Amino acid sequence: MTYALFEENGDLKAGTVMADNGTSLQVELVTGRRAKVKAGHVMLRFEQPSAREMLPGAQALAEEIDLDFLWECAPQDEFGFAELAREYYGEQASDVQSAALLLRLQSAPIYFQRKGRGRFRPATPETLRMALAAVARRREQELRVEHYAAELTAGRLPEGMQENPAHLLFRPDKNGVEFRALERAAQELRVAPERLLVSVGAFASPRVLHVERFTAEYFPYGQAFEPAAVQGFDQSRERLAQLLLSAARTFSIDDSTTTEIDDCLSVQRLDDGTLRVGVHIAAPGLAITHGSPLDLAARERMSTVYMPGDKITMLPDEVITAFSLDAGSVVPAVSIYLDLDHDGSRIVSRFSRAERIMVADNLRHDQLSELITEAALESESADLPHGEALRALWKLTLALCAERERVRGKPEPRFRNDFSFYIDDEQVRIEPRGRNAPLDRIVAEMMILANSEWGQLLAAHRVPGIYRSQQGGRVRMSTHALPHQGIGVAQYMWTTSPLRRYVDLVNQRQILALLTGEDPPFAPQDAELFGVMSAFEAKYAAYSEFQQRMERYWCLRWLEQRQAKRVEAVAIRDDLVRIKDAPMYFRPTGLPAVAPGRAVIVDLLAHDLVDLSLEARFVELASPAADEAQVMAALEGVEGDIPGLDLPIPDGAGAGESREEVAGQQPEAELAQGRDQLP
């Protein structure tokens, strides 16, 4: 009986020849399957041993063949396996020995390159040396992978993985030893890689994990500024000192934790008895020239990054100190002055200029909110700091807001609570802060006014800027003026936070060029301006998402500190609720259909500081909502993706307005945090 050794789909197989028509054979494999085999695919025809015994016997012999010796014995040119078998085993090499040699040749592509069925060429000495070195490296890497994985599964962090563990979670080298070991250990333990790294001490805490993963992506070279970024900055001081000094007595209104103060207000009484209101914005655009190293550094960051208890500034500390509107300082500013009618509720003229201002005071929300109330502002006898100015600003605020509400066609949403986070040595305090307080409304209205007026100024002179508009419920950015229906103004741009946002700095330099008669840095249809706008949106969205994650982390820490097991929450919509005293959103199990704003009692079952999840169970309904304000406070400003939840939260009751536009001009990140909030 005749048998055949043949190649099928790259593998060697043996079978019994059932028929041979010259160009092809019909072969029955040892499995019983019959196959048609081309004659050119047949390597050997033999009569013994049997097809069932051939390959096991050949494989056993092949393992005994020393590859280095075989390579030395092989011809230097192309050869056939049968030819080498006779050289290696002798002229009377058996069919099993020939098959064994064939198997060995095919198993060693480093030593022998295949040139056809059954034909090979030995590698050159240099090629073989390099290939063997690569194999040794791979073997050494695999041993390291096994060692690292064993260490991780045993709860220890290998020394070789201690330098920068955050890079293993963001764009890792998936072929690297460290990542492969982490992936192998995580699969074996059935845990997420980040959770494994926290458990073995790669990160001091889950908070450090979240922060370092973010900075590894957006600040891969560290948070410090290059020395070149501030070189030449001092050269502008002499020129700035020559600016006209304003006679206005200015003051700012911020939270106590604000360190980048970039806006002030003032009220002056003119000779005819009317009032002149001033909005004064810090003017780093006077010193940061377009394309300078400092400008490029700010453009790379695009915005200050906020998180509870910390921030990563857009500009170096030296620049912020030089331009921040701190009490007692004389600082360069871009000011817009608005002359009012005798009633003090209508603007009759306006003008803008670059100047220096003397900052008299930095008023603080948290210190004055109980003193400066609507009743106090409407009472001439109430003793208030800057009382006359605040009363004039409050009257103008009410008039401007009423006009915007008329354009909007609905009242301004003002019931929403923000939450302030105060971190002290890993202890967190969360305090609600209403946005309907007079000081908040005054600042918000004055910033909306300045942003709208300067947007109109650029548009009237056909100077491009970066605008924000809303039409049909969609907020978008553009380089030309369009209406913002959500706010109720004909045009709107961000100009009042140039120390914290690159878009504001760009717009400020466009405004300054117009005021001084110089060519603006960006001309109409400038491709670079479109690039700035696109890059800003991407970075700003990522920074906002990071801040939301950190707020959620601190909410969970806040619950830990309070050892909260049962809490009161407020229904938002569907099965989503929010803890009454913190911006913590979650979906408790067993929640019945309840109206938005309804208070419910839930048991907290478990939480996780790594994936920021919270498990809870509905217990019972609490007291009904006390009034409409409570319902509105629960619903307003709930939008975007909330970390730890599976689904994005749709826009709230603001008809599509993002929170920064509803409340004034500040970024979502600042509003939600409650620190460095309104400018």
MITI-421562 format. One line per 5 residues: for each residue x, y, z of C-alpha. Coordinates in steps of 0.1 Angstrom, whole numbers. Layout:
<sites>
X Y Z ~ ...
</sites>
This chain:
<sites>
0 0 0 ~ 13 34 -10 ~ 12 64 13 ~ 18 101 7 ~ 32 130 27
18 162 14 ~ 12 199 23 ~ -23 212 29 ~ -29 248 40 ~ 7 251 51
6 219 72 ~ 22 185 65 ~ -3 156 65 ~ -1 119 57 ~ -26 96 41
-33 65 20 ~ -32 69 -18 ~ -65 57 -31 ~ -60 68 -67 ~ -33 85 -88
-42 100 -122 ~ -8 117 -126 ~ -16 153 -119 ~ -35 147 -87 ~ -41 121 -61
-71 110 -41 ~ -59 105 -5 ~ -76 92 26 ~ -63 108 57 ~ -59 90 90
-91 108 102 ~ -111 91 74 ~ -115 122 54 ~ -107 120 17 ~ -90 148 -1
-79 156 -36 ~ -42 165 -36 ~ -23 180 -65 ~ 8 160 -74 ~ 30 191 -69
19 193 -32 ~ 32 158 -25 ~ 65 158 -6 ~ 71 120 -2 ~ 56 88 -14
64 59 9 ~ 52 23 17 ~ 63 22 53 ~ 57 30 80 ~ 19 36 78
4 70 73 ~ -7 70 109 ~ 28 63 122 ~ 47 86 98 ~ 42 120 113
46 110 150 ~ 78 92 142 ~ 91 120 121 ~ 83 146 148 ~ 102 126 174
133 125 152 ~ 130 162 142 ~ 133 173 179 ~ 166 156 181 ~ 181 176 152
205 204 163 ~ 196 235 143 ~ 230 251 145 ~ 247 219 133 ~ 221 215 106
227 251 94 ~ 264 245 92 ~ 258 213 72 ~ 234 228 47 ~ 245 240 13
250 278 10 ~ 226 280 -20 ~ 190 268 -24 ~ 184 231 -18 ~ 157 205 -14
150 187 19 ~ 156 153 4 ~ 191 165 -7 ~ 199 177 28 ~ 186 145 43
211 125 24 ~ 239 148 35 ~ 227 147 71 ~ 217 110 75 ~ 236 95 46
227 82 12 ~ 203 56 26 ~ 182 81 46 ~ 148 66 53 ~ 115 82 45
109 89 82 ~ 143 106 84 ~ 136 127 53 ~ 102 137 68 ~ 119 146 101
143 168 83 ~ 115 185 64 ~ 96 192 97 ~ 128 206 113 ~ 135 229 83
99 242 83 ~ 100 249 120 ~ 131 271 118 ~ 124 301 95 ~ 152 320 113
178 295 101 ~ 162 285 67 ~ 141 306 44 ~ 114 287 24 ~ 119 291 -13
91 267 -24 ~ 75 234 -14 ~ 103 214 1 ~ 130 239 -9 ~ 150 262 14
179 285 15 ~ 200 290 47 ~ 202 324 63 ~ 234 344 59 ~ 256 345 90
248 382 97 ~ 211 377 92 ~ 211 346 115 ~ 231 365 142 ~ 206 394 142
176 370 142 ~ 189 350 171 ~ 196 382 190 ~ 160 393 184 ~ 147 359 196
169 362 228 ~ 154 397 234 ~ 119 384 230 ~ 126 355 253 ~ 141 379 279
110 401 276 ~ 87 372 280 ~ 105 362 312 ~ 101 398 324 ~ 64 398 315
60 366 335 ~ 79 380 364 ~ 61 414 365 ~ 27 396 361 ~ 35 373 390
45 403 411 ~ 13 421 403 ~ -9 391 410 ~ 9 388 444 ~ -1 424 452
34 439 446 ~ 44 467 422 ~ 75 456 402 ~ 103 481 404 ~ 104 484 366
68 497 366 ~ 71 524 392 ~ 84 553 372 ~ 53 564 353 ~ 23 541 358
-1 566 343 ~ 13 560 308 ~ 2 524 311 ~ -34 537 310 ~ -31 564 284
-18 554 249 ~ 4 526 263 ~ 30 507 243 ~ 9 476 239 ~ 40 456 229
59 468 259 ~ 68 445 288 ~ 50 466 314 ~ 17 468 296 ~ 17 431 286
24 422 323 ~ -4 445 335 ~ -29 431 310 ~ -20 395 318 ~ -22 401 356
-55 420 352 ~ -70 392 331 ~ -59 366 357 ~ -73 385 386 ~ -104 396 366
-100 433 375 ~ -96 465 355 ~ -60 475 350 ~ -64 509 368 ~ -80 492 398
-50 467 399 ~ -25 496 398 ~ -42 514 426 ~ -43 482 447 ~ -6 476 444
3 512 452 ~ 12 525 418 ~ -10 555 427 ~ -12 568 462 ~ -50 570 459
-78 569 434 ~ -76 607 433 ~ -40 606 422 ~ -49 580 396 ~ -75 603 380
-53 633 381 ~ -22 616 367 ~ -41 599 340 ~ -54 633 329 ~ -21 650 331
-4 621 312 ~ -27 628 283 ~ -28 666 283 ~ 4 676 301 ~ 28 648 291
59 670 296 ~ 48 683 330 ~ 28 713 342 ~ 57 738 344 ~ 62 764 318
94 766 297 ~ 117 795 307 ~ 114 809 272 ~ 77 814 277 ~ 82 843 301
114 857 286 ~ 107 892 272 ~ 75 896 293 ~ 91 922 316 ~ 101 943 286
64 954 283 ~ 62 968 318 ~ 76 1002 309 ~ 52 1007 280 ~ 23 996 301
32 1021 328 ~ 26 1049 303 ~ -11 1041 299 ~ -36 1066 312 ~ -47 1061 348
-85 1059 352 ~ -102 1081 378 ~ -127 1053 384 ~ -128 1036 418 ~ -130 999 408
-138 968 428 ~ -141 931 420 ~ -167 905 431 ~ -154 870 434 ~ -153 840 457
-127 839 484 ~ -107 812 467 ~ -104 832 434 ~ -67 840 427 ~ -70 850 390
-91 882 393 ~ -97 894 358 ~ -126 918 361 ~ -137 948 381 ~ -166 972 381
-170 1009 388 ~ -196 1036 389 ~ -189 1073 386 ~ -212 1102 389 ~ -208 1127 360
-211 1165 362 ~ -247 1164 349 ~ -257 1140 377 ~ -259 1109 354 ~ -239 1077 361
-211 1061 341 ~ -207 1024 347 ~ -173 1008 339 ~ -165 972 333 ~ -127 967 335
-110 935 323 ~ -74 925 330 ~ -53 931 299 ~ -26 905 293 ~ -32 911 256
-12 943 260 ~ 19 922 268 ~ 14 888 252 ~ 20 893 215 ~ 6 870 189
31 842 181 ~ 54 849 210 ~ 66 820 232 ~ 42 830 259 ~ 13 831 235
22 797 221 ~ 24 783 256 ~ -11 797 264 ~ -24 784 231 ~ -11 749 238
-31 749 271 ~ -61 768 258 ~ -76 773 293 ~ -70 770 330 ~ -79 735 342
-101 735 373 ~ -107 707 398 ~ -118 709 434 ~ -89 721 455 ~ -65 727 426
-60 740 391 ~ -35 741 363 ~ -32 777 350 ~ -32 787 314 ~ -5 814 321
26 814 343 ~ 22 827 378 ~ 44 857 370 ~ 20 868 343 ~ -11 862 364
4 882 393 ~ 13 911 370 ~ -23 914 356 ~ -46 900 382 ~ -68 928 396
-58 925 432 ~ -69 951 457 ~ -44 980 461 ~ -27 974 428 ~ -25 996 397
-31 973 368 ~ -35 975 330 ~ -70 969 318 ~ -93 971 289 ~ -124 991 300
-158 997 285 ~ -177 1027 299 ~ -214 1030 296 ~ -232 1063 303 ~ -267 1059 316
-298 1081 314 ~ -310 1101 344 ~ -331 1072 355 ~ -300 1050 355 ~ -317 1021 337
-308 1028 300 ~ -275 1031 283 ~ -272 1062 261 ~ -236 1060 250 ~ -205 1039 254
-168 1039 247 ~ -138 1016 253 ~ -101 1022 259 ~ -69 1006 273 ~ -58 1022 305
-45 1015 340 ~ -70 1012 369 ~ -66 1014 406 ~ -83 984 423 ~ -99 996 455
-114 964 468 ~ -119 927 461 ~ -154 919 474 ~ -161 882 482 ~ -194 864 476
-191 841 505 ~ -184 869 530 ~ -211 893 518 ~ -240 872 505 ~ -260 875 537
-253 913 539 ~ -259 923 503 ~ -295 912 497 ~ -322 925 474 ~ -338 943 503
-305 959 513 ~ -299 971 478 ~ -333 986 476 ~ -329 1004 509 ~ -309 1036 509
-303 1033 547 ~ -285 999 545 ~ -248 1003 551 ~ -231 983 523 ~ -195 984 510
-196 1004 478 ~ -233 1008 485 ~ -240 1036 460 ~ -222 1018 432 ~ -239 984 440
-273 1000 441 ~ -267 1016 407 ~ -254 984 392 ~ -284 964 407 ~ -309 988 390
-291 985 357 ~ -289 947 361 ~ -327 945 365 ~ -333 966 335 ~ -308 947 313
-322 914 324 ~ -358 924 317 ~ -348 934 282 ~ -330 901 276 ~ -360 882 289
-382 901 265 ~ -359 891 236 ~ -357 855 249 ~ -395 853 252 ~ -392 837 286
-378 844 321 ~ -341 839 328 ~ -335 806 347 ~ -321 817 381 ~ -331 790 405
-302 766 399 ~ -278 759 427 ~ -241 754 421 ~ -218 738 446 ~ -186 750 460
-159 725 469 ~ -134 733 497 ~ -105 708 501 ~ -84 708 532 ~ -59 680 537
-80 654 518 ~ -111 666 537 ~ -138 680 516 ~ -166 705 523 ~ -194 710 498
-216 741 501 ~ -245 749 478 ~ -245 783 462 ~ -276 799 447 ~ -272 818 414
-300 842 422 ~ -280 862 447 ~ -278 899 438 ~ -240 899 436 ~ -240 870 412
-266 886 390 ~ -248 919 389 ~ -215 903 378 ~ -232 880 353 ~ -252 909 338
-222 932 335 ~ -202 904 319 ~ -229 896 294 ~ -231 933 286 ~ -193 936 280
-192 905 259 ~ -221 916 238 ~ -209 952 234 ~ -174 942 224 ~ -188 917 200
-208 944 184 ~ -177 967 183 ~ -157 941 163 ~ -186 933 140 ~ -192 969 132
-156 974 121 ~ -155 940 103 ~ -128 927 126 ~ -131 889 131 ~ -133 874 166
-144 841 181 ~ -182 844 188 ~ -206 821 206 ~ -241 819 192 ~ -272 799 198
-299 794 172 ~ -325 766 172 ~ -312 754 206 ~ -277 747 194 ~ -247 766 208
-217 769 185 ~ -186 790 179 ~ -180 811 148 ~ -157 839 136 ~ -186 863 128
-214 877 149 ~ -247 858 151 ~ -276 861 176 ~ -275 842 209 ~ -311 833 215
-305 816 248 ~ -291 848 264 ~ -312 872 244 ~ -285 893 227 ~ -277 901 191
-241 889 194 ~ -220 874 221 ~ -183 865 226 ~ -160 856 255 ~ -138 885 263
-138 888 301 ~ -115 860 312 ~ -82 865 293 ~ -62 852 322 ~ -80 819 321
-92 813 286 ~ -73 816 254 ~ -104 825 233 ~ -108 856 256 ~ -72 865 251
-75 862 213 ~ -106 884 213 ~ -90 910 236 ~ -60 914 212 ~ -85 919 184
-103 946 204 ~ -70 963 215 ~ -58 965 179 ~ -91 982 169 ~ -88 1007 198
-52 1016 190 ~ -55 1017 153 ~ -32 988 147 ~ -36 958 124 ~ -54 930 143
-35 897 147 ~ -62 879 127 ~ -77 890 95 ~ -111 879 81 ~ -111 842 70
-78 836 87 ~ -72 799 87 ~ -52 802 119 ~ -82 817 137 ~ -103 787 127
-76 764 140 ~ -76 781 173 ~ -114 779 176 ~ -114 742 168 ~ -85 733 191
-101 753 219 ~ -134 735 217 ~ -117 701 219 ~ -94 710 249 ~ -122 729 267
-146 699 265 ~ -119 675 278 ~ -110 699 307 ~ -147 702 316 ~ -151 664 315
-121 660 338 ~ -135 685 363 ~ -168 666 364 ~ -149 634 371 ~ -130 651 400
-162 666 414 ~ -178 632 414 ~ -148 618 431 ~ -150 644 459 ~ -187 638 462
-180 602 470 ~ -153 612 494 ~ -177 635 510 ~ -202 606 515 ~ -174 586 530
-165 613 555 ~ -200 616 566 ~ -204 578 568 ~ -237 583 550 ~ -258 553 547
-292 569 540 ~ -296 602 522 ~ -322 625 508 ~ -321 629 470 ~ -340 649 444
-356 633 414 ~ -343 647 381 ~ -359 627 354 ~ -367 591 346 ~ -346 571 371
-320 597 377 ~ -316 615 410 ~ -292 639 427 ~ -282 640 463 ~ -299 670 478
-267 686 492 ~ -241 677 466 ~ -239 674 428 ~ -238 637 429 ~ -260 620 402
-269 583 403 ~ -296 558 395 ~ -310 540 425 ~ -327 506 420 ~ -364 503 427
-372 540 420 ~ -409 544 411 ~ -421 570 386 ~ -419 603 404 ~ -422 639 393
-390 659 388 ~ -381 678 419 ~ -397 653 442 ~ -376 644 473 ~ -368 607 478
-350 587 505 ~ -323 562 493 ~ -300 538 510 ~ -264 539 498 ~ -251 504 493
-217 507 478 ~ -194 531 459 ~ -162 529 440 ~ -136 557 439 ~ -119 542 408
-148 540 384 ~ -168 567 403 ~ -199 546 406 ~ -225 547 434 ~ -250 519 441
-281 528 459 ~ -316 516 466 ~ -349 535 468 ~ -365 535 503 ~ -394 558 503
-408 591 492 ~ -398 621 513 ~ -419 653 516 ~ -431 668 484 ~ -412 697 468
-418 728 488 ~ -422 752 459 ~ -414 758 423 ~ -379 770 431 ~ -370 736 444
-382 719 413 ~ -364 743 390 ~ -332 740 411 ~ -333 703 406 ~ -338 705 369
-316 734 357 ~ -281 729 344 ~ -282 691 342 ~ -265 683 309 ~ -236 665 293
-220 632 302 ~ -218 625 339 ~ -190 602 349 ~ -202 570 365 ~ -235 570 346
-241 549 316 ~ -261 575 296 ~ -255 612 288 ~ -278 636 306 ~ -298 656 282
-301 694 283 ~ -322 707 312 ~ -348 733 314 ~ -326 760 299 ~ -339 752 264
-304 741 252 ~ -283 769 268 ~ -251 757 283 ~ -247 768 319 ~ -220 793 312
-243 812 289 ~ -273 811 312 ~ -254 824 342 ~ -232 849 324 ~ -199 844 306
-180 819 327 ~ -170 784 316 ~ -190 754 328 ~ -159 742 347 ~ -158 773 368
-195 776 374 ~ -199 740 385 ~ -170 741 409 ~ -181 772 427 ~ -146 786 429
-131 812 406 ~ -167 814 394 ~ -180 846 379 ~ -153 870 368
</sites>
